[in-house]
Amino acid sequence: MEAEPRLKDRIAQDPGNWRIWSNKLFLSSKIEQATGERTDETGMVWLHTYLVWPHLTIYVTISGPASIAETMENWAIRAINSLTLTTQ
């Protein structure tokens, strides 16, 4: 399954005020990806992203205050961008 339908399925499980990201969370353009965020009743931001390669799908959830969760300098987002798929 592709990234966008996976994200839509996730959104359907938790309806609310979602914002779909047009920019990429994972900076590599070689994979398909879809990211959305939702702010809960306490003001916590929840990022949900699907990274899809032909042989692997990774689902990532990051939460925190918007000032931390949405920044590309966030340690979790930096860690995601360090991923490398290696096949043998």
Residue pairs with C-beta under 8 A, 6 or more apart in sequence:
1 52
1 57
2 32
2 52
3 32
3 33
3 34
3 50
3 51
3 52
3 57
4 32
4 34
6 34
6 50
6 52
6 57
6 59
7 20
7 34
7 35
7 36
7 48
7 49
7 50
10 36
10 48
10 50
11 18
11 36
11 38
14 38
16 38
16 40
17 38
17 39
18 36
18 37
18 38
19 36
19 37
19 38
20 34
20 35
20 36
21 35
21 36
21 37
21 49
24 33
24 35
25 33
25 35
25 47
25 49
25 51
25 60
25 77
25 80
26 33
26 49
26 51
26 80
26 81
26 83
27 81
28 81
31 51
31 52
31 53
31 85
32 51
32 52
33 49
33 50
33 51
33 52
34 49
34 50
35 47
35 48
35 49
35 50
36 47
36 48
36 49
37 45
37 46
37 47
37 48
37 69
37 70
38 45
38 46
38 48
39 45
39 46
39 66
40 46
43 65
43 66
44 63
44 64
44 65
45 63
45 64
45 65
45 66
45 69
45 70
46 61
46 62
46 63
46 69
47 60
47 61
47 62
47 63
47 69
47 70
48 59
48 60
48 61
49 59
49 60
49 62
49 80
50 57
50 58
50 59
50 60
51 57
51 58
51 60
51 80
51 83
53 85
55 85
55 87
56 85
58 83
60 76
60 80
62 69
62 74
62 76
62 77
63 69
64 74
68 74
71 77
72 78
